[in-house]
Amino acid sequence: MKVADRPHSSVPAHSPAKRGRRQGPTRTREAVLDAARRCFGKLGYEKATLRRIAAAAGVDPALVLQFFTSKEQLFRTAVRLPQAPSTLQVAGLTDTSRDLGSRVLHAYLHLWESPDAGDTLTALLVSAGTRPDALQAIRHHLRDYTIQPVAAEIGLDAQQTRIALTTSQLVGIAYVRYVMRTGPLAEASVDHLVELIAPIINHYLTGDMSGQDVPAMNPAYNEKSVGS
Amino acid sequence: MKVADRPHSSVPAHSPAKRGRRQGPTRTREAVLDAARRCFGKLGYEKATLRRIAAAAGVDPALVLQFFTSKEQLFRTAVRLPQAPSTLQVAGLTDTSRDLGSRVLHAYLHLWESPDAGDTLTALLVSAGTRPDALQAIRHHLRDYTIQPVAAEIGLDAQQTRIALTTSQLVGIAYVRYVMRTGPLAEASVDHLVELIAPIINHYLTGDMSGQDVPAMNPAYNEKSVGS
């Protein structure tokens, strides 16, 4: 699915919670959390005011405070990730018919593509540079849901370095695709991305760290002498 | 150099511009810009108030406004990158004794390691998720100083995709090393990072896009059957 087509790619002017017709408190609470995730992801923590979040959810700002006490608390609740990885993700990670890199990348991208987790993760990535709690949350997320399930499989040297390199590529794709939202990586299908990037994740996780096993030269590529 | 050792890794409590002893306007202006870059990079645009920036520069907030009119304008001026790439960068990019991936990564990391550009780029990366001008600036920076100098060398298929993949890995390293500042990638030397990641950049720029040329399997790695 194209990112531009995703229903949460902008903060909507209207909301599913119509004024005048009262919803149950649970549905209203969920509507506020959804609006909060979209606003934090699009505007960042500081600019996503309670007033804006309330407007996006179609409720009164006082009601938001009544539910969540403070913006700080709302942020913490909104960006809390599900405690257990989804069935889809587990299915992806345990599908042994594919290499480790494909499985990791597939599970990771499917999580980002799911509307709930995707909004939450984007909000965290956008806020991680300036909010230690967001940084902590996305770090824990990467560790618990992406790295730990595969770490047991890498019985190799330099495990920490392998995990860090994998993280750098995973964070980089998410940043270009879901935050910058530009270029071929924002428009590509998940399957195409897996095809392009899984060999790299696989190399980082299981390859020769001296880089001797990446014969990157395409026969069609003739290096020009830039200096002459 | 370890990131933690970098002088700008936290906003300093004191400032080189001592009160009581007047500096020339040019030096004061530069001190404000330096403080602004550090504050925007550490706190993000919203939290980096004029008051905090002025305190970090050791000047009166009124003086900051006198120089830069508004916080908006200060941000634009502070994160304006040098118009021409540094000699170091050009030297790195034209050193034909090394492969294209090494040259690109070396030039890129050396720019991030330089105190001036590094602070500016970190400020941009932290703000790019929520500020279109920061997003535009870092995109232009990547294009003009990192991608365009090498694009002419890639006379291959899928040039846009190659550039996007390269960007995702470059942005990912910068994010993990300079924003998240954790793990082996934050502590590694530039040379070690080039050693680890250049083969990947080289693959993205010049390799076989079907991934057939990345034999990521280390002989020491024995894939376990997770399901059984």
Interface residues (C-beta under 8 A of the other chain):
Chain A: K42 L43 G44 Y45 E46 K47 L93 T94 T96 D99 L100 G101 T122 L125 V126 S127 A128 G129 T130 L135 R139 E153 I154 G155 L156 D157 Q160 T161 I163 A164 L165 T167 S168 Q169 L170 V171 G172 I173 Y175 V176 R177 V179 M180 T182 G183 P184 L185 A188 E195 L196 I197 A198 P199 I200 N202 H203 Y204 L205 T206 G207 D208 M209 S210 G211 D213 V214 P215 A216 M217 N218 A220 Y221 N222 E223 K224 S225 V226 G227
Chain B: K42 L43 G44 Y45 E46 K47 L93 T94 T96 D99 L100 G101 T122 L125 V126 S127 A128 G129 T130 L135 R139 E153 I154 G155 L156 D157 Q160 T161 I163 A164 L165 T167 S168 Q169 L170 V171 G172 I173 Y175 V176 R177 V179 M180 T182 G183 P184 L185 A188 E195 L196 I197 A198 P199 I200 N202 H203 Y204 L205 T206 G207 D208 M209 S210 G211 D213 V214 P215 A216 M217 N218 A220 Y221 N222 E223 K224 S225 V226 G227
